[in-house]
Amino acid sequence: MVIDVRHCGPLVTVQDLGREGFRHQGVSRAGALDRLALTLANRRVGNADNSAGLEIMFGASTFLFQADVCFVLTGADCFARLDDLPVYPGWRYCAHAGQRLQLRTPKRGLCAYLAVRGGIEVPLVMGSAATDLQAGFGGMEGRALRKGDRLVVGANHPICDGGADDHFGLLLPEPDAMIRVCIGPEFGHYSLAAQEQFFTTAWQVSPQSNRMGFRLSGPPIEAQSQAKLMSHAVFPGVIQLPPDGQPIILAAEGQTSGGYPRMAVVIDSDLWRLGQLRPSESVYFQPVSLVEAQMAAEVQARYLQRVTLALNAH
């Protein structure tokens, strides 16, 4: 059961939800930038949440199905077509052998996710199929996909009759410019004016951003002192403030330790928004309490429960 890669956009990788339990060894989580979108895609085709799919950055990719396969797209809407038929995000489709799936560049968002029933089969590294581009392992030989690659689909995929195989789609969450954060350990090291600047500035996403981190640009935040910090643990969602005063949001392949001040931390239920931040877009940070962060996590968990109930009902 094979999918041929006929054309690749700027960055297409095999990803699951990431590599857990190895940060103490300096190994980043990697995995999908928008973990919520990949989770929804996998549930929609009947896979386990952590099954491997494709993360397609900026669309512009074409895949040829060499066997009948059930698939779904989530995340950024890339105006996809299965041969001449439109493919809508959140809807499950069945493709016949010989059909092509083409994704165009999205007008909004960054990453689209393709899940196929049975998942993409690649050798597991440290228990995960996630591609770690910085370390060069996982996924397809530790690299981005390229034209001519052949992807193997796992077992347990159904007989398809072509076209949409049911009559409902998922209502997918919409990203916006506001990201909720809890204040970080070094936030209090800055003046009240600098703290206010952090939360009132429309930070612009830099083109130098990547899967390690999203670099932001705006009026530089001045440090209160030049005291150096000891190295400390960091993780995806931590917002560091280097000496140039321009924040960096650590992403899926972010380092496991660092020495820059930690201004804030993106709450867990908003981490998926990082996977949809496009270069030159603006973002704002909204401070919330730990209680509010926990409430947001519960809201997201209930949303996923409703999705599962709806899928089981059909």
Secondary structure by P-SEA (a helix, b strand, c coil): cbbbbcccccbbbbbcccccccccccccccccccaaaaaaaaaaacccccccccccccccbbbbbcccccccccccccccccccccccccbbbbbcccbbbbbcccccccbbbbbcccccccccccccccccccccccccccccccccbbbbbbccccccccccccccccbbbbbccbbbbccccccccccaaaaaaaaacbbbbbccccccbbbbbccbbbbcccccccbbbbcccbbbbccccbbbbbcccccccccccccccccccaaaaaaaccccbbbbbbbbcaaaaaaaaaaaaaaaaaaaaaaaac
